[in-house]
Amino acid sequence: MRDFLTGVRLFGQGLGILLRSPRLLLIGALPAVLTTLLLLSGMIALAYHIDELAASISPFADDWAQGWRTALRLAVGVALFAAALVIGLLTFSALTLAIGGPFYELIAEQVEDRLGNAAGAVELPWWKLLGMGLRDGVVLVLRSLVFTIPLLVAGFIPVVGQTVVPVALALVTAWFLALELVAVSFYRRGMNLTQRREVLRTRRGLALGLGLPASLLCAVPLAAIVVMPVAFVGGVLVAHETLDTDTDTDPAT
């Protein structure tokens, strides 16, 4: 629980740092704006065609009574939209961090300079950041689907689907989002996705404390434009907490 609260605190400190540096907030918001426009257009298109998609997925219900057919296709439509929302959130972070690689490296460099101990950090070319971000983003999205798809199906189970499943889904989303948010700081130290995952597993509560508020706030329409740069700075602080623990520098100073 202590690590979880520390992760939440570091997320809040990310907001404090950006409020004192509006330029960094603007730089971090630009990739989020572009990704938001792309994914929002996709969600609007999905919502417009959701009835047709639900019907195409459940042709076996064509001969059912109207009430049962409507109920089934409503449930299918809700499941489709929920799945798209979860996938969109995971894809959003991957796309935003990949597209905004050069911007986020600049932010990471300045934040780590304030921390005073960016041990082993090196500057990476933008094309390398983009390639690593896209590659790891695809891997994380695919791995997350291994958990989210069964959970979405389990959402139809009475009681469990309305209590346990939403909590489990939120935690899974938070974990994979945290892995994305700390990526640039790990890249700058020459550490790949496997090493990143192994390090955060030792501080899982810390990762969830960062990823949970970020994922929940990103679900609010357009909030992700501000939440993503805040969460990214929180990710830099979390990476610092796990990798550079030999310093007592206060990131708020």
C-alpha positions as CSV (number, residue, x, y, z in Angstrom):
1,M,0.0,0.0,0.0
2,R,2.9,2.4,0.8
3,D,4.3,1.9,-2.8
4,F,0.9,2.5,-4.3
5,L,0.4,5.7,-2.4
6,T,4.0,6.7,-3.4
7,G,3.0,6.2,-7.1
8,V,-0.1,8.3,-6.7
9,R,2.1,11.0,-5.0
10,L,4.6,11.0,-7.9
11,F,1.7,11.4,-10.3
12,G,0.6,14.4,-8.4
13,Q,4.2,15.8,-8.4
14,G,4.2,15.4,-12.1
15,L,1.3,17.9,-12.3
16,G,3.2,20.2,-9.9
17,I,6.3,20.2,-12.1
18,L,4.4,21.0,-15.2
19,L,2.3,23.7,-13.6
20,R,5.6,25.4,-12.8
21,S,6.9,24.9,-16.3
22,P,4.0,25.7,-18.7
23,R,6.3,25.3,-21.7
24,L,6.9,21.6,-20.8
25,L,3.2,21.1,-20.4
26,L,2.6,22.6,-23.9
27,I,5.3,20.4,-25.4
28,G,3.9,17.3,-23.8
29,A,0.3,18.1,-24.8
30,L,1.1,18.3,-28.6
31,P,1.5,14.6,-29.2
32,A,-1.6,13.9,-27.1
33,V,-3.7,16.3,-29.1
34,L,-2.8,14.6,-32.4
35,T,-3.4,11.1,-31.0
36,T,-6.7,12.2,-29.4
37,L,-8.0,13.5,-32.8
38,L,-7.0,10.2,-34.5
39,L,-8.6,7.9,-31.9
40,L,-11.6,10.1,-31.3
41,S,-12.6,10.0,-34.9
42,G,-12.3,6.2,-34.8
43,M,-14.5,6.0,-31.7
44,I,-17.1,8.2,-33.3
45,A,-17.1,6.0,-36.4
46,L,-17.5,2.9,-34.2
47,A,-20.4,4.4,-32.3
48,Y,-22.1,5.3,-35.6
49,H,-21.9,1.8,-37.0
50,I,-22.2,-0.1,-33.7
51,D,-25.7,-1.5,-34.5
52,E,-24.5,-2.9,-37.8
53,L,-21.4,-4.5,-36.2
54,A,-23.5,-6.0,-33.4
55,A,-25.9,-7.5,-35.9
56,S,-23.1,-8.9,-38.1
57,I,-21.5,-10.6,-35.0
58,S,-24.8,-12.2,-33.9
59,P,-26.5,-13.4,-37.1
60,F,-27.8,-16.4,-35.1
61,A,-30.2,-14.1,-33.2
62,D,-32.0,-13.0,-36.4
63,D,-34.9,-15.4,-35.7
64,W,-35.1,-14.7,-32.0
65,A,-38.0,-12.8,-30.4
66,Q,-37.5,-9.0,-30.8
67,G,-36.9,-8.4,-27.1
68,W,-34.3,-11.1,-26.7
69,R,-32.6,-10.1,-30.0
70,T,-32.5,-6.5,-28.9
71,A,-31.1,-7.3,-25.5
72,L,-28.4,-9.6,-27.0
73,R,-27.3,-7.0,-29.5
74,L,-27.3,-4.2,-27.0
75,A,-25.0,-6.3,-24.8
76,V,-22.7,-7.1,-27.8
77,G,-22.6,-3.4,-28.7
78,V,-21.7,-2.4,-25.2
79,A,-19.0,-5.1,-25.1
80,L,-17.6,-4.0,-28.5
81,F,-17.5,-0.3,-27.4
82,A,-15.9,-1.2,-24.0
83,A,-13.3,-3.3,-25.8
84,A,-12.6,-0.5,-28.2
85,L,-12.3,1.9,-25.3
86,V,-9.8,-0.2,-23.4
87,I,-7.8,-0.9,-26.6
88,G,-8.0,2.7,-27.5
89,L,-6.6,3.7,-24.1
90,L,-3.7,1.3,-24.4
91,T,-3.1,2.3,-28.0
92,F,-3.4,6.0,-27.1
93,S,-0.5,5.8,-24.7
94,A,1.6,3.8,-27.1
95,L,0.9,6.1,-30.1
96,T,1.3,9.2,-28.0
97,L,4.6,8.2,-26.5
98,A,5.9,6.9,-29.9
99,I,4.9,10.0,-31.9
100,G,6.0,12.3,-29.2
101,G,9.3,10.5,-28.5
102,P,11.6,13.6,-29.2
103,F,9.2,15.8,-27.1
104,Y,9.1,13.4,-24.2
105,E,12.8,12.9,-24.2
106,L,13.3,16.6,-23.9
107,I,10.9,16.6,-20.9
108,A,12.6,13.6,-19.4
109,E,16.0,15.3,-19.8
110,Q,14.9,18.5,-18.1
111,V,13.1,16.7,-15.2
112,E,16.0,14.4,-14.6
113,D,18.4,17.4,-14.6
114,R,16.2,18.7,-11.8
115,L,16.5,15.4,-9.9
116,G,20.2,15.7,-10.2
117,N,21.0,12.0,-10.8
118,A,20.2,10.7,-14.3
119,A,22.7,7.8,-13.9
120,G,23.8,6.4,-17.2
121,A,21.3,8.5,-19.2
122,V,22.1,9.2,-22.9
123,E,20.4,11.2,-25.6
124,L,18.8,9.1,-28.2
125,P,18.0,10.0,-31.9
126,W,14.3,10.6,-32.5
127,W,14.1,7.9,-35.1
128,K,15.4,5.3,-32.6
129,L,12.9,6.5,-30.0
130,L,10.1,6.2,-32.5
131,G,11.1,2.7,-33.6
132,M,11.4,1.4,-30.0
133,G,8.2,3.1,-28.9
134,L,6.2,1.6,-31.8
135,R,7.7,-1.8,-31.4
136,D,7.2,-2.0,-27.6
137,G,3.8,-0.4,-27.9
138,V,2.5,-3.1,-30.2
139,V,3.9,-5.8,-27.9
140,L,2.3,-4.3,-24.8
141,V,-1.1,-3.8,-26.5
142,L,-1.1,-7.5,-27.7
143,R,-0.1,-8.7,-24.3
144,S,-2.8,-6.6,-22.6
145,L,-5.4,-8.1,-24.9
146,V,-4.5,-11.5,-23.4
147,F,-6.0,-10.2,-20.1
148,T,-8.6,-7.7,-21.2
149,I,-10.5,-9.9,-23.7
150,P,-11.2,-12.6,-21.1
151,L,-12.1,-9.9,-18.5
152,L,-14.5,-8.3,-21.0
153,V,-16.2,-11.7,-21.6
154,A,-16.4,-12.3,-17.9
155,G,-18.2,-9.0,-17.6
156,F,-21.4,-10.7,-18.7
157,I,-21.3,-13.0,-15.6
158,P,-23.9,-11.7,-13.1
159,V,-22.5,-10.0,-10.0
160,V,-18.9,-10.9,-10.7
161,G,-19.1,-8.9,-14.0
162,Q,-20.3,-5.8,-12.2
163,T,-17.9,-6.0,-9.2
164,V,-14.7,-8.0,-9.6
165,V,-14.2,-7.5,-13.4
166,P,-14.2,-3.7,-13.5
167,V,-11.5,-3.6,-10.7
168,A,-9.4,-6.3,-12.4
169,L,-9.7,-4.5,-15.7
170,A,-8.7,-1.2,-14.2
171,L,-5.6,-2.8,-12.6
172,V,-4.6,-4.5,-15.8
173,T,-4.9,-1.3,-17.7
174,A,-3.0,0.6,-15.1
175,W,-0.1,-1.9,-15.2
176,F,0.4,-1.8,-18.9
177,L,0.0,2.0,-19.0
178,A,2.7,2.4,-16.3
179,L,5.0,0.3,-18.4
180,E,4.5,2.8,-21.3
181,L,4.9,5.8,-19.1
182,V,8.3,4.9,-17.8
183,A,9.6,3.8,-21.2
184,V,11.6,6.8,-22.2
185,S,13.6,7.0,-18.9
186,F,14.5,3.3,-19.3
187,Y,15.4,3.7,-23.0
188,R,17.8,6.5,-22.0
189,R,19.6,4.0,-19.8
190,G,19.8,1.4,-22.6
191,M,17.2,-0.9,-20.9
192,N,14.6,-2.8,-23.0
193,L,11.0,-3.8,-22.4
194,T,12.0,-7.0,-20.6
195,Q,14.3,-5.2,-18.2
196,R,11.7,-2.5,-17.7
197,R,9.0,-5.1,-16.8
198,E,11.4,-7.0,-14.4
199,V,12.3,-3.8,-12.6
200,L,8.7,-2.7,-12.1
201,R,7.6,-6.1,-11.0
202,T,9.7,-5.5,-7.9
203,R,7.7,-2.3,-7.3
204,R,4.3,-3.3,-8.7
205,G,2.4,-1.1,-6.2
206,L,4.4,1.9,-7.3
207,A,3.6,1.2,-10.9
208,L,-0.1,0.8,-10.2
209,G,-0.1,4.0,-8.1
210,L,1.1,5.8,-11.2
211,G,-1.0,4.0,-13.9
212,L,-4.3,3.8,-12.1
213,P,-5.1,7.6,-11.7
214,A,-3.6,8.2,-15.2
215,S,-5.8,5.5,-16.9
216,L,-9.0,6.6,-15.0
217,L,-8.4,10.3,-15.9
218,C,-7.6,9.4,-19.5
219,A,-11.1,7.8,-19.8
220,V,-12.6,11.3,-19.3
221,P,-13.1,12.8,-22.8
222,L,-10.2,15.2,-23.8
223,A,-8.7,15.0,-20.3
224,A,-5.9,12.9,-21.7
225,I,-4.4,15.9,-23.5
226,V,-3.3,17.2,-20.1
227,V,-3.2,13.9,-18.2
228,M,-0.6,12.3,-20.6
229,P,2.2,14.8,-20.1
230,V,1.5,14.8,-16.3
231,A,1.5,11.0,-16.2
232,F,4.7,10.9,-18.3
233,V,6.5,13.2,-15.8
234,G,5.2,11.0,-13.1
235,G,6.7,8.1,-15.1
236,V,10.1,9.8,-15.1
237,L,9.8,10.2,-11.3
238,V,8.8,6.5,-10.9
239,A,11.8,5.5,-13.0
240,H,14.0,7.6,-10.9
241,E,12.5,6.0,-7.8
242,T,13.2,2.5,-9.0
243,L,16.6,3.1,-10.8
244,D,18.3,6.0,-9.1
245,T,17.4,5.4,-5.4
246,D,20.7,6.5,-4.2
247,T,19.7,10.2,-4.4
248,D,17.5,12.1,-1.9
249,T,16.8,15.0,-4.3
250,D,13.3,16.2,-4.0
251,P,11.7,16.5,-7.5
252,A,9.6,19.4,-6.4
253,T,12.6,21.6,-5.8
